[in-house]
């Protein structure tokens, strides 16, 4: 059944969007796929180029075993079929930044076959994106058009860098789902250690395939597998942020709908997204496989994997996001939402677990995901570089649990911790921030308030929730240091509640 919440209203009726993504993930490796040249961001132009990368005559590619292992590990993390025999092919096309005149890729026989990714929406519901394949290929270089008004410069540092192209089925139905899928995929890759996921550096980017059709057509496609039920797709190349993915899809879907409703026809083409104008523009007509004239690379033998080697890689897989989320919920009693926030970043989940040992897990989670994360984000600091370690957060939580300070005072203590004023207990003692739990001192304050406000005291007996006014006044009198629990107990006793 068509989900009506995902339908787009056009002039001639409703439309639905169908989305499939090809995600290019740079393999975490110190060397390129077929040469020993270094891989790294920030090097000067053409400083990381071997004779193989530059396609000098007589140079032959040699496969990087580590890159193959990373691809296998990724396939296992995606619950995908590992193909023990795969093959590299030459994909022929001509760009100035492709010195060979072809790209070494995999066409009919990829290293990884079908898998799946379970993705969570903002409302907590989930959907499954089927993975069609993952194949290894080498990246091209980069053409620079803004260095000289009369010339284009070519930087081949990226040429030959290992990429994993992860191709999904057209299983996403709106821009939000596409962005959520890429986010989940990035999380898995980072957990596995097979890609750093840095979208700003281009290490993770997506080609987004967008088509539109009338309601019900997608269900027919899922039943039959016949792509003719879907509209003509356009591919938006190299989108490198979640926000841009959503904006590109929303614009492109609307563009296609308007063309069809005006009596036009969608041309299958490759387009680029302009984030300044928030629109896509035509890049070139979309090539088909035959246009690339694929054929097996004669310089590379078929890749044959030992099943025992694959099993050994499988044994090294870390705890992946879905498993970690389930464990945090069961082991620490966290909600699905809290666990989901923590597992979004492996380092954050590890930080939490270290801080939560012997402490209130919910309280610890709140401090890690709220106050600490806000400070780190404001300073553009990764949690692994946090100036406050898990032990500091654990000590702060302990002070709250022990009733030494209130949650409100804890925020002041945290600010002082962040400013470098010392450990939580030191700050509390030095600044005299301990909670007032002395019933004798609180008795005197409460008695004076009741005596000065007899009308309020009488109102509380008829409207018990009005006791909050007295609590607030006591907190004000004590500079926020009074123990709220003790204050409530004393007030209820004195007011006859």
Protein Blocks (a to p, Z undefined) as FASTA:
>chain_A
ZZfklpccdfkbccddddddddddddddfbdfkbcbdcdehiaehklccfklnopghiac
dddfklmmmmmmmmmmnopacdfbdcddddddddfklmnopacddfklcfbdcddddddd
fkopacddddfbdcdddddddddfklbfkbccddfklgopacdddddddfbfbfklmmmm
mmmmmmmmmmnopagoiaknopaccddddddddehjlmmmmmnopaklpccddddehiab
fklmmmmmmmmmmmmmmmmmnopacddddddddfklopacdfbdcddfklnopacdfkbc
cddddfklmmmmmmmpccdfklmmmmmmmmnopafklmmmmmmpmklmmmmmmmmgopaf
klmmmmmmmmmmmmmmmnopafklpfbdfklmmmmmmmmmnomacfklmmmmmmmmmnon
acfklmmmmnopaccfbfklmmmmmmmmmmmmmmlmmmmmmmmmlmmmmmmmmmmmnnop
acfklmmmmmmmmnoZZ
